Amino acid sequence: MRDRSNDIVFDPDGGLPRLLEIMRRLRDPETGCPWDIEQDFATIAPYTIEEAYEVADAIEREAWGELKGELGDLLFQSVFHAQMAEERGLFSFHDVANQMSDKMVARHPHVFGEESRDKSAEQQTKDWETIKAAERAAKAATGVLDDVALGLPALLRAVKLQKRAARVGFDWPDLGPVLDKVAEETREVVEARDHLTHEDLTEEFGDLLFVMANVARHLDIDPEAALRGANAKFTRRFKGIEARLAAMGKAPEDSDLAEMDALWDAVKADEKAAKAASTKSE
């Protein structure tokens, strides 16, 4: 039997060095896991995105007991990518950590340097953009939008593009003109549906989604979180329809729109009543 007494892989307090060693062994071409050995950056990237969303989901549900595990899963993705990079001679996990530390220190001179912390949020935003502009210039990415990642979910990328443009003054002054733009883009979607090609309709619908992201930004709403909430609400209420139909000895496919719509309204009314009662009891 293998002596595990001095093997960090089996040390319950091994921390990050333990995880790095586990990853190294999983990728060992002679003794590692065949699945892990076969992976590359492209095949692992979708899992990285999925794990980030699972972290966000745990936070959204306030599932604090799950959050530790989800953060661990996300950390493992960073470790996996760093191990593959080290195998190619690109960089190591320690390089990743050091670069992140350098970036945070450089971007917070009011915390780690001599600058005063006595500044407004607006001034801090301007200073942040100045620092990031210098970083982009160092990477030969001089355009304001140059380093907004292409791989981000489209809705999140829309908000980031708009925020970046707003930092240099390309923005509506308040919500009013943005809502006017929503009405304009909605009309254009209808016109495209009636008179243009499907390709044109797709473009107009994209414009509408983009301006809706701008509405969220002006209202200081995270549109991804808002849509996740709407998805959860729809799921909850539709399950309520299914439960009521089941009590009637029916399934959704045995029902029709009118009946399910009435049940939806009933579920919605019950939710509002329960919420009102809960608020009153507080």
C-alpha positions as CSV (number, residue, x, y, z in Angstrom):
1,M,0.0,0.0,0.0
2,R,1.2,3.5,-0.9
3,D,2.6,5.5,2.1
4,R,0.3,8.6,2.2
5,S,1.7,10.1,5.4
6,N,3.9,12.6,3.5
7,D,1.8,13.0,0.4
8,I,0.3,16.5,0.2
9,V,-2.6,15.1,-2.0
10,F,-4.0,13.4,1.1
11,D,-3.3,16.3,3.5
12,P,-6.8,17.8,4.5
13,D,-5.1,21.1,5.3
14,G,-2.9,21.2,2.2
15,G,-4.7,24.2,0.8
16,L,-3.8,25.6,-2.6
17,P,-0.5,23.7,-2.9
18,R,-2.5,20.5,-2.5
19,L,-4.9,21.5,-5.3
20,L,-2.1,22.4,-7.6
21,E,-0.4,19.1,-7.0
22,I,-3.7,17.2,-7.6
23,M,-4.1,19.1,-10.9
24,R,-0.6,18.3,-11.9
25,R,-1.1,14.6,-11.3
26,L,-4.5,14.5,-13.1
27,R,-2.6,15.8,-16.2
28,D,0.4,13.5,-15.9
29,P,0.7,11.8,-19.3
30,E,1.8,8.5,-17.8
31,T,-0.4,8.2,-14.6
32,G,-3.0,10.8,-14.9
33,C,-6.7,10.7,-15.8
34,P,-7.3,10.0,-19.5
35,W,-10.2,12.6,-19.7
36,D,-8.2,15.4,-18.0
37,I,-5.1,14.6,-20.2
38,E,-7.2,15.0,-23.4
39,Q,-8.5,18.5,-22.5
40,D,-7.3,21.8,-23.9
41,F,-8.1,25.5,-23.3
42,A,-11.0,25.4,-25.8
43,T,-12.7,22.3,-24.3
44,I,-12.4,23.5,-20.7
45,A,-13.6,27.1,-21.4
46,P,-17.3,26.1,-21.5
47,Y,-16.9,24.5,-18.1
48,T,-15.3,27.7,-16.8
49,I,-18.2,29.8,-17.9
50,E,-20.7,27.3,-16.4
51,E,-18.9,27.3,-13.0
52,A,-19.0,31.1,-12.9
53,Y,-22.7,31.1,-13.5
54,E,-23.1,28.5,-10.7
55,V,-21.3,30.8,-8.3
56,A,-23.7,33.6,-9.4
57,D,-26.7,31.3,-9.0
58,A,-25.7,30.3,-5.4
59,I,-25.3,34.0,-4.5
60,E,-28.7,34.8,-6.1
61,R,-30.4,32.1,-4.1
62,E,-28.4,33.1,-1.0
63,A,-27.4,29.4,-0.8
64,W,-24.3,30.1,1.4
65,G,-23.8,26.5,2.2
66,E,-23.3,25.8,-1.5
67,L,-21.2,28.8,-2.3
68,K,-18.0,27.4,-0.8
69,G,-18.2,24.4,-3.2
70,E,-19.1,26.5,-6.2
71,L,-16.2,28.9,-5.5
72,G,-13.9,25.8,-5.3
73,D,-15.2,24.6,-8.6
74,L,-14.4,28.0,-10.2
75,L,-11.0,28.0,-8.6
76,F,-10.3,24.6,-10.0
77,Q,-11.0,26.0,-13.5
78,S,-8.3,28.6,-13.0
79,V,-5.9,25.9,-11.8
80,F,-6.8,23.7,-14.8
81,H,-6.0,26.4,-17.3
82,A,-2.8,27.4,-15.5
83,Q,-1.6,23.8,-15.5
84,M,-2.2,23.5,-19.3
85,A,-0.4,26.8,-19.8
86,E,2.6,25.7,-17.7
87,E,2.8,22.5,-19.7
88,R,3.2,24.6,-22.8
89,G,5.8,26.9,-21.2
90,L,3.4,29.9,-21.2
91,F,3.0,30.7,-17.5
92,S,2.2,29.1,-14.2
93,F,-0.5,29.6,-11.6
94,H,1.9,31.6,-9.5
95,D,2.4,33.9,-12.5
96,V,-1.4,34.3,-12.7
97,A,-1.6,35.2,-9.0
98,N,1.3,37.6,-9.1
99,Q,0.0,39.4,-12.2
100,M,-3.4,39.8,-10.5
101,S,-1.8,41.2,-7.4
102,D,0.3,43.6,-9.5
103,K,-2.8,44.8,-11.3
104,M,-4.8,45.4,-8.1
105,V,-1.9,47.3,-6.4
106,A,-1.4,49.5,-9.6
107,R,-5.1,50.2,-9.9
108,H,-5.6,51.2,-6.3
109,P,-2.9,53.8,-5.6
110,H,-5.3,55.4,-3.0
111,V,-5.0,52.2,-1.0
112,F,-1.5,50.9,-1.7
113,G,0.2,54.1,-2.7
114,E,0.5,57.7,-1.7
115,E,-2.7,59.0,-3.2
116,S,-5.5,60.3,-1.0
117,R,-8.6,58.1,-0.4
118,D,-10.6,61.4,-0.1
119,K,-12.1,61.5,-3.6
120,S,-15.6,61.1,-5.0
121,A,-16.9,58.0,-6.8
122,E,-16.9,60.0,-10.0
123,Q,-13.3,60.9,-9.6
124,Q,-12.3,57.4,-8.8
125,T,-14.1,56.2,-12.0
126,K,-12.1,58.7,-14.0
127,D,-8.8,57.7,-12.4
128,W,-9.6,54.0,-13.0
129,E,-10.2,54.7,-16.7
130,T,-6.9,56.6,-16.9
131,I,-5.1,53.7,-15.4
132,K,-6.8,51.2,-17.7
133,A,-6.1,53.4,-20.7
134,A,-2.4,53.3,-19.9
135,E,-2.7,49.5,-19.5
136,R,-4.4,49.2,-22.9
137,A,-1.7,51.4,-24.5
138,A,1.0,49.1,-23.1
139,K,-0.8,46.2,-24.7
140,A,-1.2,48.1,-28.0
141,A,-4.9,48.1,-27.4
142,T,-5.5,51.9,-27.6
143,G,-9.2,51.9,-28.4
144,V,-11.6,52.5,-25.6
145,L,-13.4,49.2,-26.4
146,D,-10.4,47.1,-27.4
147,D,-10.1,44.8,-24.5
148,V,-13.8,44.1,-23.7
149,A,-13.7,40.3,-24.0
150,L,-15.5,38.8,-27.1
151,G,-16.2,35.6,-25.1
152,L,-18.5,37.3,-22.6
153,P,-22.2,36.5,-22.7
154,A,-23.7,39.0,-25.1
155,L,-25.9,40.8,-22.6
156,L,-23.0,41.3,-20.2
157,R,-20.7,42.4,-23.0
158,A,-23.3,45.0,-24.1
159,V,-23.3,46.5,-20.6
160,K,-19.5,46.5,-20.5
161,L,-19.2,48.2,-23.9
162,Q,-21.7,50.8,-22.8
163,K,-20.0,51.5,-19.5
164,R,-16.6,51.8,-21.3
165,A,-18.1,54.3,-23.8
166,A,-19.8,56.2,-21.0
167,R,-16.5,56.7,-19.2
168,V,-15.3,58.9,-22.0
169,G,-18.6,60.8,-22.3
170,F,-20.4,58.8,-25.0
171,D,-23.7,58.3,-23.1
172,W,-27.1,59.7,-22.7
173,P,-27.4,62.1,-19.8
174,D,-30.3,60.4,-18.2
175,L,-32.9,57.6,-18.6
176,G,-35.4,59.6,-20.7
177,P,-33.7,59.4,-24.1
178,V,-32.9,55.8,-23.5
179,L,-36.6,55.0,-23.0
180,D,-37.3,57.0,-26.2
181,K,-34.7,54.8,-28.0
182,V,-36.5,51.6,-26.6
183,A,-39.7,52.8,-28.3
184,E,-37.9,53.6,-31.5
185,E,-36.2,50.2,-31.6
186,T,-39.5,48.4,-30.8
187,R,-41.2,50.1,-33.8
188,E,-38.3,49.1,-36.0
189,V,-38.6,45.5,-34.9
190,V,-42.3,45.6,-35.9
191,E,-41.5,47.2,-39.2
192,A,-38.8,44.6,-39.9
193,R,-41.2,41.8,-39.1
194,D,-43.8,43.1,-41.6
195,H,-41.5,44.3,-44.4
196,L,-37.9,43.1,-44.1
197,T,-35.9,39.9,-44.3
198,H,-35.4,37.6,-41.3
199,E,-31.7,38.7,-41.3
200,D,-32.9,42.4,-41.0
201,L,-35.4,41.4,-38.2
202,T,-32.6,39.7,-36.3
203,E,-30.5,42.9,-36.5
204,E,-33.3,45.1,-35.3
205,F,-34.0,42.7,-32.4
206,G,-30.4,42.8,-31.5
207,D,-30.6,46.6,-31.4
208,L,-33.6,46.4,-29.1
209,L,-31.7,44.0,-26.7
210,F,-28.7,46.4,-26.8
211,V,-30.8,49.4,-25.8
212,M,-32.5,47.4,-23.1
213,A,-29.1,46.6,-21.6
214,N,-28.6,50.4,-21.6
215,V,-31.8,50.9,-19.7
216,A,-30.6,48.4,-17.1
217,R,-27.3,50.3,-16.8
218,H,-29.0,53.6,-16.3
219,L,-31.2,52.1,-13.6
220,D,-28.1,50.4,-12.0
221,I,-29.7,47.0,-12.6
222,D,-27.6,43.9,-13.4
223,P,-29.6,42.7,-16.5
224,E,-28.2,39.1,-16.2
225,A,-29.4,39.0,-12.6
226,A,-32.7,40.5,-13.5
227,L,-33.2,37.9,-16.3
228,R,-32.2,35.1,-14.0
229,G,-34.8,36.3,-11.6
230,A,-37.4,36.4,-14.3
231,N,-36.5,32.9,-15.4
232,A,-36.8,31.6,-11.8
233,K,-40.2,33.3,-11.4
234,F,-41.5,31.8,-14.7
235,T,-40.2,28.4,-13.6
236,R,-41.9,28.7,-10.2
237,R,-45.2,29.8,-11.6
238,F,-45.3,27.3,-14.4
239,K,-44.6,24.6,-11.8
240,G,-47.6,26.0,-9.9
241,I,-49.7,25.5,-13.1
242,E,-48.5,21.9,-13.3
243,A,-49.4,21.3,-9.7
244,R,-52.9,22.7,-10.1
245,L,-53.5,20.7,-13.2
246,A,-52.2,17.5,-11.5
247,A,-54.7,18.1,-8.7
248,M,-57.3,18.0,-11.5
249,G,-55.9,14.8,-12.9
250,K,-54.5,16.6,-15.9
251,A,-51.1,17.4,-17.5
252,P,-50.2,20.6,-19.4
253,E,-50.7,18.8,-22.8
254,D,-54.3,18.0,-21.7
255,S,-55.0,21.6,-21.1
256,D,-55.3,24.7,-23.3
257,L,-53.9,28.2,-23.2
258,A,-57.1,29.8,-21.7
259,E,-57.1,27.3,-18.8
260,M,-53.3,27.6,-18.2
261,D,-53.5,31.4,-18.4
262,A,-56.2,31.4,-15.7
263,L,-54.2,29.1,-13.5
264,W,-51.1,31.4,-14.1
265,D,-53.1,34.3,-12.8
266,A,-54.3,32.3,-9.8
267,V,-50.7,31.3,-8.9
268,K,-49.6,34.9,-9.3
269,A,-52.4,36.1,-7.1
270,D,-51.4,33.5,-4.4
271,E,-47.8,34.6,-4.5
272,K,-48.7,38.3,-4.1
273,A,-51.0,37.4,-1.2
274,A,-48.3,35.4,0.5
275,K,-45.8,38.2,0.0
276,A,-48.2,40.7,1.5
277,A,-48.9,38.5,4.5
278,S,-45.2,38.0,5.1
279,T,-44.6,41.8,4.9
280,K,-47.4,42.5,7.3
281,S,-46.1,39.9,9.8
282,E,-42.7,41.6,9.8
